[in-house]
């Protein structure tokens, strides 16, 4: 009887130890920071330092960004744009964890009509981002998950639109071909694939998808991902928070904004303030394939204009 009891206890101990090991291997947390709008004005650099200091207290594995890291490069001005990238890179050296960068519309150098450069400049469009921060789309693996960072910005008629372009679509197909269909996948991009923003806060009746607010070819993108275990899509651009669960399998989370209202203002340039989140970021906790998140308000108040 005693021997039987000892065997049962030892077996239970081994089972619990294995369960704990699996849990530790499958659990992690990471931070999603989007729409930072790093600039010299309105105390943005000071506020971003608060965000970095706050992030460093959370014991996360890494930081994933959602674009609009600086404000901004769209209108050219090489010296200012280049210095913003340099200052942003210096600031994120203060993080005590790795950081993965995603491109947003404000990182496209010189594409606007009022810009002082054109497509002959070596840094035009994606060039400045690539020179400072690397590829505009790529993937990496972490604790059983496959993370894909996409470039959701394309230039059309000297403006930006939401689009995953053809070369990137081919790369995405090739990348997914190397991934086991059962592997949980997370995607980060700037302009959302799916959002309820315009339905909830329309400025005018919505008759079609605005190409600058949602990814135009999102149906094609999601079609490529069919047959894979897409669990999470992290989005930026809209400066608000939402969590949309599609058919109980994929979460589309728009992650607020470090800058709060656009470019650290109390209201946007149309006088709107109530649609936007407080200045902050998300921490996401992953346990196996289960995801939970918390929005961290950094406690910053926007400066008066």
Backbone bond lengths (Angstrom), bond angles and torsions (degrees), N, CA, C in turn:
res aa  C-N    CA-C-N  psi(-1)  N-CA   C-N-CA  omega(-1)  CA-C   N-CA-C  phi
1 X - - - 1.470 - - 1.521 110.99 -
2 X 1.342 115.39 -43.67 1.461 119.14 -179.83 1.516 110.83 -65.23
3 X 1.385 115.06 -40.21 1.460 118.85 179.76 1.517 110.32 -63.56
4 X 1.353 116.05 -41.08 1.466 120.40 178.93 1.512 110.97 -61.16
5 X 1.332 117.03 -44.15 1.457 122.51 179.32 1.516 110.71 -62.01
6 X 1.321 117.40 -41.90 1.471 121.48 179.88 1.520 110.09 -63.86
7 X 1.348 116.42 -42.79 1.472 120.61 179.68 1.520 110.66 -62.67
8 X 1.341 116.21 -43.89 1.469 120.59 179.30 1.523 110.89 -62.15
9 X 1.312 116.95 -45.25 1.466 121.50 -179.46 1.527 110.97 -62.82
10 X 1.357 115.72 -43.26 1.467 119.50 179.62 1.521 110.42 -64.38
11 X 1.346 115.72 -41.17 1.465 120.09 179.16 1.520 111.04 -62.72
12 X 1.346 115.97 -42.07 1.458 120.96 179.10 1.517 111.03 -64.50
13 X 1.336 116.17 -39.44 1.464 121.10 179.36 1.523 110.88 -63.99
14 X 1.343 116.14 -43.14 1.468 120.32 178.23 1.519 110.19 -62.77
15 X 1.350 116.85 -43.39 1.467 121.29 179.63 1.516 111.36 -60.59
16 X 1.343 117.13 -46.45 1.461 121.19 179.72 1.517 111.19 -64.21
17 X 1.347 116.55 -39.17 1.466 120.23 179.62 1.517 110.76 -64.24
18 X 1.360 115.47 -43.15 1.459 119.25 178.09 1.520 111.28 -62.88
19 X 1.341 116.79 -42.89 1.462 121.18 179.78 1.513 110.91 -61.73
20 X 1.350 116.08 -40.70 1.455 120.24 179.62 1.516 110.64 -65.68
21 X 1.373 116.36 -40.14 1.460 120.71 179.44 1.521 110.95 -63.74
22 X 1.344 116.03 -45.70 1.464 120.21 178.90 1.515 110.13 -60.66
23 X 1.340 116.43 -43.23 1.455 120.94 -179.29 1.530 110.90 -61.76
24 X 1.310 116.93 -43.59 1.461 120.28 179.96 1.522 111.03 -65.77
25 X 1.325 117.37 -37.66 1.453 120.84 -179.78 1.517 111.82 -69.60
26 X 1.338 116.86 -33.71 1.454 121.49 -174.06 1.524 113.52 -93.93
27 X 1.310 118.18 -3.63 1.461 121.57 -176.22 1.523 110.91 -110.21
28 X 1.306 115.55 137.55 1.460 120.91 175.05 1.521 108.75 -163.39
29 X 1.303 115.57 168.68 1.457 120.44 175.35 1.528 108.92 -132.88
30 X 1.325 115.37 152.64 1.463 120.12 175.77 1.520 108.77 -148.01
31 X 1.306 115.12 163.33 1.469 121.97 -176.07 1.522 109.54 -108.13
32 X 1.323 116.07 136.83 1.466 121.36 174.52 1.523 108.08 -113.04
33 X 1.324 115.48 110.83 1.468 122.58 177.21 1.521 108.66 -110.59
34 X 1.303 117.23 121.25 1.452 119.63 178.80 1.524 111.15 -130.56
35 X 1.329 115.23 158.24 1.471 123.25 175.92 1.524 111.46 51.17
36 X 1.321 113.98 61.68 1.456 121.62 -179.58 1.521 111.09 -76.98
37 X 1.336 117.25 -37.47 1.465 122.21 178.29 1.540 111.82 53.95
38 X 1.310 116.24 47.14 1.472 120.22 -178.52 1.525 109.58 -59.61
39 X 1.328 115.90 129.21 1.460 122.49 -179.17 1.515 109.20 -158.39
40 X 1.312 116.03 174.95 1.462 121.28 -179.51 1.522 111.81 -87.12
41 X 1.324 116.52 -22.75 1.453 121.61 -173.69 1.530 112.28 -86.45
42 X 1.345 115.23 162.61 1.472 125.22 169.68 1.527 114.65 57.66
43 X 1.319 117.21 24.14 1.457 120.11 176.59 1.515 114.79 73.23
44 X 1.339 117.29 17.53 1.464 120.54 -174.38 1.525 112.75 -60.90
45 X 1.333 117.20 -41.88 1.469 119.24 -178.16 1.532 111.11 -66.51
46 X 1.315 116.04 -37.27 1.470 120.13 177.29 1.524 110.97 -65.08
47 X 1.325 116.37 -43.85 1.461 120.46 -179.57 1.525 111.08 -66.59
48 X 1.326 117.08 -39.24 1.461 119.44 179.47 1.523 110.90 -64.76
49 X 1.320 117.32 -33.49 1.462 119.95 176.59 1.531 110.23 -64.62
50 X 1.323 116.72 -36.91 1.468 120.12 175.95 1.527 109.89 -62.73
51 X 1.333 116.43 -41.82 1.463 120.44 178.39 1.527 110.90 -61.87
52 X 1.319 116.67 -42.70 1.464 120.83 179.07 1.525 110.32 -63.57
53 X 1.321 116.67 -46.79 1.469 120.48 179.58 1.526 111.05 -61.17
54 X 1.330 116.65 -38.56 1.463 120.98 178.52 1.527 110.39 -66.58
55 X 1.315 116.29 -44.16 1.463 120.78 179.88 1.526 111.24 -59.50
56 X 1.311 116.29 -37.23 1.464 120.65 -177.60 1.532 113.22 -67.73
57 X 1.312 117.84 -13.02 1.470 120.90 178.51 1.525 112.49 -90.57
58 X 1.338 118.28 -3.90 1.462 121.05 -167.43 1.522 114.73 -100.68
59 X 1.302 118.68 -1.53 1.464 122.27 175.26 1.527 111.72 55.77
60 X 1.325 117.33 41.71 1.466 122.04 177.78 1.530 109.96 -87.01
61 X 1.337 116.01 157.88 1.462 120.55 -178.45 1.525 112.13 -75.39
62 X 1.337 116.23 -35.75 1.466 119.74 -178.47 1.523 109.26 -164.11
63 X 1.322 115.09 170.25 1.467 122.90 173.55 1.526 107.96 -112.30
64 X 1.322 116.00 132.44 1.457 123.11 174.00 1.524 106.76 -115.08
65 X 1.330 116.93 129.80 1.464 118.83 -179.31 1.525 110.78 -101.13
66 X 1.343 114.83 163.43 1.458 120.53 -176.94 1.508 114.08 -122.11
67 X 1.350 117.66 23.12 1.456 120.37 175.52 1.514 114.16 90.88
68 X 1.332 114.30 174.87 1.459 122.80 -171.16 1.528 109.75 52.06
69 X 1.300 114.02 57.76 1.459 121.68 -178.46 1.518 110.95 -76.33
70 X 1.336 117.03 -33.55 1.471 121.71 180.00 1.524 109.66 -125.45
71 X 1.338 115.30 168.08 1.465 120.82 175.48 1.537 109.32 -140.20
72 X 1.376 115.33 109.26 1.440 124.58 -18.71 1.511 107.96 -147.53
73 X 1.343 118.03 176.09 1.462 121.53 -177.40 1.523 112.40 -114.36
74 X 1.304 118.44 -0.13 1.465 122.13 -173.42 1.530 113.64 -60.29
75 X 1.325 116.44 -32.91 1.459 120.99 -173.61 1.530 113.25 -96.63
76 X 1.326 115.60 13.53 1.457 118.65 -179.90 1.513 111.57 82.54
77 X 1.339 116.60 -136.77 1.466 123.23 -175.25 1.527 108.53 62.04
78 X 1.334 115.29 80.59 1.455 121.55 -172.82 1.526 112.34 -55.64
79 X 1.315 117.63 -47.72 1.466 120.10 -173.93 1.523 111.59 -61.15
80 X 1.333 116.64 -46.09 1.458 118.86 -179.82 1.535 111.14 -66.95
81 X 1.331 116.49 -47.28 1.460 120.14 -177.59 1.525 110.98 -60.86
82 X 1.309 116.84 -46.72 1.459 121.00 -178.98 1.530 111.01 -63.46
83 X 1.327 116.57 -39.70 1.466 119.34 -179.59 1.525 111.22 -68.08
84 X 1.340 118.11 -33.95 1.462 120.63 177.56 1.526 111.13 -64.75
85 X 1.318 116.50 -43.14 1.473 119.48 175.66 1.521 110.64 -60.37
86 X 1.327 116.41 -43.52 1.465 120.15 -178.54 1.534 111.30 -64.04
87 X 1.329 116.75 -43.32 1.462 119.91 -179.93 1.526 111.87 -68.13
88 X 1.330 115.71 -38.07 1.468 119.07 176.39 1.527 110.41 -61.49
89 X 1.321 116.77 -46.29 1.475 120.27 179.22 1.525 111.45 -60.34
90 X 1.319 116.51 -39.17 1.462 120.01 179.32 1.523 110.44 -67.18
91 X 1.333 116.24 -40.27 1.468 120.14 -178.94 1.526 111.60 -62.39
92 X 1.334 117.99 -44.27 1.469 119.69 -174.61 1.532 112.27 -75.11
93 X 1.327 117.02 -8.33 1.462 118.69 171.36 1.532 110.84 -63.10
94 X 1.335 116.41 -19.20 1.460 121.13 178.66 1.512 114.25 -74.48
95 X 1.331 118.28 -10.29 1.464 120.83 176.96 1.522 110.04 -73.37
96 X 1.318 117.20 140.34 1.461 119.92 179.28 1.525 112.00 -95.57
97 X 1.333 117.00 24.78 1.467 123.43 179.70 1.523 107.96 -147.16
98 X 1.329 118.60 162.57 1.472 120.47 177.90 1.527 111.23 -63.84
99 X 1.341 115.16 155.14 1.467 120.49 176.25 1.515 109.02 -131.24
100 X 1.334 116.01 136.78 1.460 123.17 178.94 1.530 107.43 -113.89
101 X 1.338 116.05 125.60 1.461 121.42 -172.95 1.528 111.80 -96.26
102 X 1.322 114.95 142.91 1.463 123.19 175.64 1.532 107.41 -124.00
103 X 1.314 116.97 140.80 1.459 120.80 -178.90 1.531 110.91 -85.59
104 X 1.339 115.32 140.61 1.455 122.24 173.96 1.511 110.06 -119.52
105 X 1.314 117.12 178.60 1.462 119.75 -177.00 1.523 112.57 -63.29
106 X 1.338 117.67 -32.91 1.466 119.12 -176.58 1.527 113.22 -73.23
107 X 1.336 117.59 -8.58 1.469 120.34 176.67 1.528 112.90 -90.06
108 X 1.335 119.14 -6.79 1.455 120.51 178.74 1.529 108.92 -75.07
109 X 1.317 116.21 119.07 1.451 120.35 -172.49 1.530 111.91 -85.57
110 X 1.350 114.74 120.24 1.450 122.32 165.42 1.506 117.49 73.24
111 X 1.353 119.61 20.87 1.467 118.57 -174.12 1.533 113.04 -83.69
112 X 1.327 118.61 -17.85 1.459 120.45 -176.95 1.532 111.05 -71.95
113 X 1.326 115.52 154.54 1.465 121.00 -178.74 1.519 111.88 -60.09
114 X 1.317 116.62 -33.56 1.462 120.10 -178.28 1.520 113.41 -79.77
115 X 1.323 117.40 0.11 1.459 121.60 -178.52 1.526 111.58 -66.39
116 X 1.332 115.30 154.17 1.465 120.98 178.63 1.527 112.16 -95.33
117 X 1.357 118.11 10.72 1.463 122.03 175.24 1.527 108.82 -130.51
118 X 1.341 115.50 167.71 1.461 119.79 175.88 1.524 109.29 -133.27
119 X 1.342 115.98 -171.75 1.464 120.49 -173.67 1.525 114.24 -64.77
120 X 1.326 118.34 -9.60 1.463 120.50 176.80 1.527 112.40 -78.74
121 X 1.327 117.53 -14.40 1.461 120.27 -179.84 1.533 108.96 -72.46
122 X 1.340 118.90 135.34 1.477 120.82 -177.12 1.518 114.39 -62.20
123 X 1.321 117.95 -21.70 1.464 120.79 179.88 1.524 112.93 -97.22
124 X 1.334 116.88 2.94 1.464 120.91 -175.30 1.526 111.60 -55.51
125 X 1.293 115.50 140.85 1.462 125.07 178.15 1.526 111.32 60.78
126 X 1.317 119.92 -103.26 1.458 121.87 -175.47 1.528 113.32 -87.02
127 X 1.335 117.35 -10.23 1.459 120.68 -169.88 1.514 115.12 -59.74
128 X 1.326 117.67 -41.28 1.456 119.78 -177.35 1.528 110.87 -69.99
129 X 1.325 116.96 -41.34 1.461 120.08 175.84 1.523 110.23 -59.28
130 X 1.335 116.81 -47.96 1.460 120.71 -177.42 1.526 111.56 -62.34
131 X 1.316 116.80 -39.09 1.464 120.18 -179.58 1.524 111.14 -65.20
132 X 1.312 116.94 -38.10 1.461 120.20 -176.75 1.532 113.62 -89.96
133 X 1.338 116.98 -38.18 1.475 119.59 -167.83 1.517 114.29 -123.30
134 X 1.336 118.78 -6.38 1.448 119.97 175.61 1.522 113.66 101.33
135 X 1.322 116.07 -158.79 1.468 122.40 -175.34 1.523 111.33 -60.49
136 X 1.341 115.00 147.90 1.466 119.40 178.01 1.530 111.81 -87.33
137 X 1.328 118.07 -11.05 1.464 120.94 171.14 1.526 108.91 -148.39
138 X 1.333 115.34 143.19 1.458 121.40 -173.77 1.525 108.02 -172.62
139 X 1.316 116.89 176.98 1.464 120.70 177.51 1.523 109.84 -141.05
140 X 1.321 115.43 161.69 1.460 121.59 175.15 1.529 108.35 -154.84
141 X 1.322 115.86 162.28 1.457 121.62 -179.91 1.527 110.50 -114.09
142 X 1.330 114.78 145.70 1.468 119.26 178.47 1.518 109.56 -150.92
143 X 1.328 116.09 116.29 1.466 123.69 174.05 1.531 112.90 47.38
144 X 1.323 114.84 50.29 1.456 120.30 175.19 1.513 115.24 87.84
145 X 1.337 117.67 -5.73 1.462 122.25 178.11 1.534 109.92 -104.10
146 X 1.328 115.29 149.61 1.463 121.57 174.16 1.527 108.08 -109.78
147 X 1.320 116.06 118.61 1.464 122.06 -179.76 1.528 109.46 -102.63
148 X 1.334 115.39 134.16 1.458 121.91 178.95 1.523 108.72 -123.93
149 X 1.318 117.02 123.48 1.465 122.46 176.83 1.525 107.51 -104.81
150 X 1.328 116.49 121.15 1.461 121.60 -176.21 1.525 111.77 -109.63
151 X 1.317 115.04 155.12 1.462 123.00 172.98 1.522 106.97 -100.87
152 X 1.322 116.16 105.58 1.466 121.02 -174.86 1.526 112.94 -96.54
153 X 1.334 116.97 14.79 1.475 120.72 -174.71 1.520 109.91 -115.37
154 X 1.314 115.94 130.24 1.460 121.94 173.26 1.526 108.83 -132.58
155 X 1.311 115.70 155.39 1.467 120.93 179.11 1.516 109.76 -98.31
156 X 1.330 115.83 136.52 1.456 121.57 175.58 1.524 108.62 -145.68
157 X 1.315 116.01 122.38 1.473 121.61 178.69 1.529 111.53 54.34
158 X 1.344 115.02 41.44 1.463 123.43 177.78 1.530 113.35 60.68
159 X 1.324 115.07 31.35 1.459 122.75 169.57 1.526 106.32 -134.72
160 X 1.325 117.04 174.94 1.464 118.74 176.66 1.522 110.04 -106.83
161 X 1.327 115.33 150.04 1.463 121.73 173.63 1.525 108.10 -133.93
162 X 1.331 116.65 163.87 1.455 121.53 175.63 1.518 110.15 -87.56
163 X 1.334 116.76 113.81 1.460 120.78 -176.50 1.520 109.98 -160.26
164 X 1.317 117.18 136.15 1.460 122.46 168.21 1.523 105.53 -94.15
165 X 1.340 117.14 108.46 1.461 119.89 -170.04 1.527 112.58 -72.94
166 X 1.335 115.62 170.91 1.465 121.61 -172.11 1.532 113.86 -60.86
167 X 1.347 119.80 -46.78 1.466 118.34 178.08 1.526 112.79 -59.44
168 X 1.322 116.29 -36.61 1.460 120.40 179.91 1.530 110.97 -70.79
169 X 1.328 116.99 -36.12 1.458 120.10 177.08 1.527 110.66 -62.21
170 X 1.318 116.52 -40.66 1.467 119.93 177.94 1.522 110.48 -65.43
171 X 1.344 116.11 -41.79 1.467 119.56 176.86 1.521 111.04 -61.27
172 X 1.336 117.14 -41.32 1.459 121.37 -178.87 1.532 110.68 -61.79
173 X 1.329 116.96 -42.76 1.461 120.29 177.99 1.531 110.73 -61.12
174 X 1.331 116.10 -42.74 1.463 120.43 179.88 1.527 111.39 -66.54
175 X 1.324 116.26 -39.56 1.461 120.47 179.56 1.528 110.59 -64.65
176 X 1.327 116.51 -45.17 1.468 120.66 -178.16 1.526 112.03 -67.16
177 X 1.329 116.54 -29.07 1.468 120.02 179.81 1.526 111.52 -63.46
178 X 1.327 116.98 -21.24 1.457 121.76 -179.52 1.531 112.50 -91.80
179 X 1.334 116.91 -3.06 1.464 121.72 -174.07 1.523 110.26 -104.78
180 X 1.316 116.88 130.89 1.460 121.31 174.86 1.528 109.15 -59.02
181 X 1.339 118.59 130.66 1.473 120.67 -178.02 1.523 114.35 -54.93
182 X 1.336 117.71 -23.90 1.462 120.53 -179.15 1.526 112.89 -82.49
183 X 1.324 117.31 -13.55 1.467 120.88 -176.57 1.526 110.57 -67.16
184 X 1.340 118.91 128.37 1.470 119.91 175.67 1.522 110.88 -66.00
185 X 1.324 115.74 135.50 1.466 122.51 -176.57 1.519 110.06 -117.74
186 X 1.331 115.68 138.07 1.466 122.56 171.73 1.522 108.22 -122.87
187 X 1.313 116.42 136.67 1.470 122.53 178.27 1.518 108.64 -117.40
188 X 1.329 115.88 139.83 1.461 121.12 171.00 1.523 107.94 -121.98
189 X 1.319 115.98 135.37 1.460 122.13 175.60 1.515 108.41 -155.99
190 X 1.314 116.66 169.01 1.463 119.63 -174.09 1.533 111.51 -87.24
191 X 1.312 117.06 -66.02 1.462 120.27 -179.29 1.534 108.98 -75.93
192 X 1.326 118.44 130.90 1.462 121.14 -172.47 1.523 114.71 -63.77
193 X 1.329 114.56 150.08 1.457 121.03 168.28 1.523 110.25 -81.43
194 X 1.335 116.39 -43.73 1.465 122.15 -179.55 1.521 108.68 -136.97
195 X 1.322 116.63 132.21 1.469 121.03 178.97 1.517 109.91 -156.15
196 X 1.329 115.98 149.54 1.456 120.99 175.28 1.520 113.33 -99.41
197 X 1.332 116.56 10.69 1.468 120.83 -171.87 1.522 112.92 -55.22
198 X 1.322 116.89 -52.12 1.470 119.30 -175.02 1.526 112.26 -72.22
199 X 1.326 117.27 -21.43 1.463 118.54 176.00 1.523 111.11 -76.34
200 X 1.310 116.67 -32.90 1.460 120.46 -176.69 1.521 111.63 -86.49
201 X 1.333 116.87 -40.38 1.458 120.52 -178.63 1.528 111.19 -125.24
202 X 1.325 117.77 62.60 1.463 118.29 -179.80 1.527 111.83 -76.72
203 X 1.317 116.67 137.74 1.472 120.83 172.49 1.518 110.31 -86.77
204 X 1.314 114.94 -20.68 1.462 121.50 173.21 1.524 106.97 -153.59
205 X 1.334 118.23 163.15 1.464 119.58 -177.75 1.528 111.50 -56.31
206 X 1.340 115.90 137.23 1.461 121.08 -178.78 1.532 108.85 -87.70
207 X 1.322 116.65 115.54 1.459 121.29 178.60 1.522 111.97 -109.20
208 X 1.327 117.45 -20.47 1.458 121.54 177.73 1.523 108.58 -156.51
209 X 1.318 115.99 165.21 1.455 120.55 -179.81 1.519 109.58 -69.52
210 X 1.342 119.00 122.44 1.462 119.81 175.07 1.531 109.82 -70.02
211 X 1.319 117.38 122.41 1.457 121.09 -173.14 1.519 113.10 -64.22
212 X 1.327 117.18 -19.26 1.455 118.71 -179.95 1.531 112.35 -93.69
213 X 1.340 117.71 -3.32 1.465 121.11 -178.96 1.526 112.72 -109.86
214 X 1.300 118.94 -30.72 1.453 122.82 178.11 1.515 108.50 -130.87
215 X 1.324 116.29 155.59 1.460 120.59 178.39 1.529 109.15 -68.30
216 X 1.324 114.81 122.29 1.466 121.15 -173.00 1.526 111.70 -60.79
217 X 1.331 117.62 -44.32 1.472 120.67 -176.76 1.522 112.22 -100.38
218 X 1.334 116.69 38.70 1.453 121.13 -177.14 1.529 111.99 -61.62
219 X 1.349 117.62 -32.47 1.459 120.46 179.32 1.526 110.37 -62.76
220 X 1.319 116.84 -41.32 1.463 121.40 178.05 1.529 110.70 -65.79
221 X 1.325 115.87 -42.59 1.468 120.37 -179.61 1.525 110.23 -62.02
222 X 1.316 116.96 -49.04 1.465 120.70 -178.94 1.524 111.11 -67.70
223 X 1.340 116.81 -29.08 1.456 120.11 176.68 1.514 112.22 -64.48
224 X 1.326 116.88 -38.41 1.467 121.54 177.83 1.525 110.65 -63.32
225 X 1.329 116.52 -30.02 1.462 121.65 -176.51 1.533 113.04 -86.51
226 X 1.321 117.88 -5.24 1.464 120.34 177.48 1.523 109.44 -62.38
227 X 1.305 115.54 139.53 1.451 120.04 -176.46 1.514 113.17 90.01
228 X 1.336 116.26 -5.73 1.458 121.30 175.76 1.528 109.20 -112.16
229 X 1.307 115.24 163.71 1.459 121.98 -174.09 1.533 110.43 -92.53
230 X 1.340 115.19 67.60 1.468 120.29 -179.80 1.524 109.27 -75.46
231 X 1.323 116.13 109.56 1.460 121.16 -176.42 1.522 112.96 -100.01
232 X 1.328 117.07 -29.58 1.470 118.94 -168.44 1.521 110.92 -148.10
233 X 1.339 116.29 132.88 1.462 122.88 170.06 1.521 107.41 -124.26
234 X 1.328 116.16 118.89 1.466 122.13 179.02 1.518 108.94 -101.97
235 X 1.346 116.23 129.67 1.455 122.21 -171.13 1.526 110.44 -130.03
236 X 1.317 116.09 160.16 1.459 121.89 177.42 1.512 111.10 -129.97
237 X 1.342 115.36 -142.74 1.467 124.34 168.47 1.523 115.22 78.71
238 X 1.323 118.62 -39.10 1.461 121.28 -170.18 1.525 113.66 -92.33
239 X 1.335 118.06 -10.40 1.472 121.45 179.39 1.521 111.40 57.09
240 X 1.296 115.52 41.58 1.454 119.32 172.33 1.524 108.64 -152.41
241 X 1.334 115.75 174.67 1.452 121.39 -171.87 1.524 109.47 -117.12
242 X 1.334 115.50 130.43 1.455 119.67 172.85 1.527 108.20 -152.50
243 X 1.323 115.44 157.26 1.466 122.71 -179.51 1.521 106.84 -140.37
244 X 1.337 116.24 103.61 1.456 121.96 -176.99 1.526 108.64 -107.69
245 X 1.321 116.56 123.72 1.463 122.03 179.16 1.528 107.96 -102.10
246 X 1.333 116.24 116.63 1.460 120.68 -177.86 1.520 109.46 -100.45
247 X 1.315 115.71 113.59 1.461 124.23 177.32 1.531 112.73 54.34
248 X 1.310 115.87 32.37 1.457 120.30 174.06 1.506 115.39 68.54
249 X 1.335 117.81 10.59 1.461 119.06 -176.45 1.526 112.92 -122.47
250 X 1.327 118.35 -41.22 1.465 121.31 -174.40 1.517 110.67 -116.44
251 X 1.324 115.94 128.00 1.471 122.49 175.94 1.523 109.15 -97.70
252 X 1.319 117.02 127.46 1.460 123.00 173.69 1.522 106.57 -108.07
253 X 1.325 116.44 105.18 1.464 121.53 -173.51 1.523 109.67 -112.78
254 X 1.328 115.96 119.26 1.457 121.48 172.91 1.518 106.90 -93.27
255 X 1.335 116.25 123.18 1.456 121.08 -159.26 1.503 118.44 -97.10
256 X 1.351 118.61 28.19 1.457 118.68 177.89 1.514 112.06 72.63
257 X 1.325 116.66 -145.10 1.458 120.33 -176.77 1.519 110.83 -166.43
258 X 1.316 115.59 134.78 1.467 119.82 171.31 1.519 110.07 -61.40
259 X 1.339 117.07 -37.71 1.469 121.59 -175.96 1.522 113.34 -82.80
260 X 1.332 118.22 -6.45 1.458 119.75 -177.82 1.519 110.74 64.89
261 X 1.312 117.34 -121.28 1.454 120.61 174.67 1.521 108.74 -61.87
262 X 1.327 118.49 153.01 1.465 119.31 -176.60 1.518 113.28 -50.84
263 X 1.329 114.72 128.15 1.461 122.50 174.41 1.518 113.34 57.82
264 X 1.341 116.04 37.14 1.459 122.89 171.76 1.528 113.46 66.58
265 X 1.319 117.81 23.49 1.463 120.62 175.93 1.528 110.09 -88.89
266 X 1.341 115.33 164.15 1.466 118.95 172.37 1.526 110.97 -73.56
267 X 1.321 116.62 -33.25 1.461 122.58 176.53 1.524 107.48 -135.78
268 X 1.345 116.12 165.13 1.459 117.86 177.39 1.523 109.91 -83.81
269 X 1.334 116.70 -176.74 1.460 119.74 -174.16 1.524 113.55 -74.14
270 X 1.338 117.03 -0.17 1.468 120.67 173.84 1.525 111.46 -108.79
271 X 1.336 115.71 7.67 1.454 119.96 177.17 1.512 114.46 87.07
272 X 1.336 118.10 8.66 1.460 121.25 -177.79 1.520 110.53 -92.89
273 X 1.306 116.62 135.06 1.448 120.50 176.40 1.511 113.64 -130.74
274 X 1.341 117.13 -25.65 1.461 119.50 -170.03 1.519 113.33 -74.97
275 X 1.330 118.68 -15.56 1.460 120.32 -177.19 1.519 112.73 -79.26
276 X 1.301 118.02 -15.47 1.457 120.82 -168.17 1.525 112.35 -100.56
277 X 1.353 114.44 155.03 1.462 121.09 -179.95 1.524 111.53 -80.98
278 X 1.312 115.21 167.11 1.458 119.81 170.35 1.532 109.62 -70.20
279 X 1.328 116.00 157.38 1.458 120.13 179.94 1.530 109.58 -62.58
280 X 1.341 116.94 122.75 1.451 118.89 -178.17 1.511 113.40 176.36
281 X 1.326 115.75 -165.93 1.457 121.98 -178.54 1.519 108.97 -151.88
282 X 1.332 116.24 171.72 1.464 121.91 179.95 1.522 110.97 -105.07
283 X 1.322 116.00 144.02 1.452 120.97 163.41 1.522 106.79 -112.78
284 X 1.320 115.73 128.19 1.459 121.72 -178.89 1.516 109.51 -110.24
285 X 1.315 116.16 135.48 1.456 121.89 178.71 1.523 108.30 -113.24
286 X 1.324 115.43 129.32 1.457 122.45 -176.62 1.522 108.61 -116.67
287 X 1.316 116.19 126.55 1.464 122.47 176.83 1.518 107.27 -128.48
288 X 1.334 116.43 99.69 1.454 119.74 -171.33 1.511 109.35 67.78
289 X 1.338 116.86 -111.92 1.459 121.45 175.49 1.526 111.92 -112.99
290 X 1.325 116.71 7.58 1.459 121.29 177.79 1.531 110.12 -88.12
291 X 1.332 116.16 138.74 1.463 121.70 -175.94 1.526 109.70 -126.72
292 X 1.312 115.95 133.11 1.466 121.48 170.49 1.515 107.62 -133.05
293 X 1.330 116.34 158.25 1.460 119.08 -178.96 1.527 110.89 -145.10
294 X 1.309 113.48 159.26 1.463 121.59 174.93 1.516 108.11 -137.76
295 X 1.332 116.24 137.74 1.459 119.51 176.99 1.521 108.56 -93.42
296 X 1.329 116.14 125.78 1.458 122.57 -176.89 1.526 109.43 -100.95
297 X 1.309 116.80 109.78 1.466 122.74 174.86 1.528 108.02 -78.10
298 X 1.337 117.54 120.85 1.465 119.50 -176.21 1.527 112.55 -79.67
299 X 1.342 116.76 -3.51 1.461 119.20 174.54 1.515 114.07 81.22
300 X 1.314 117.01 19.50 1.457 121.15 -179.62 1.522 110.35 -93.44
301 X 1.319 117.30 141.55 1.448 122.24 174.46 1.516 109.39 -112.26
302 X 1.323 117.18 128.35 1.453 121.56 -177.16 1.526 110.69 -59.51
303 X 1.322 115.63 143.71 1.452 120.59 178.23 1.528 110.88 -74.45
304 X 1.318 115.74 152.99 1.458 119.91 173.57 1.516 109.43 -67.81
305 X 1.344 115.79 149.90 1.463 119.63 178.60 1.520 110.28 -66.37
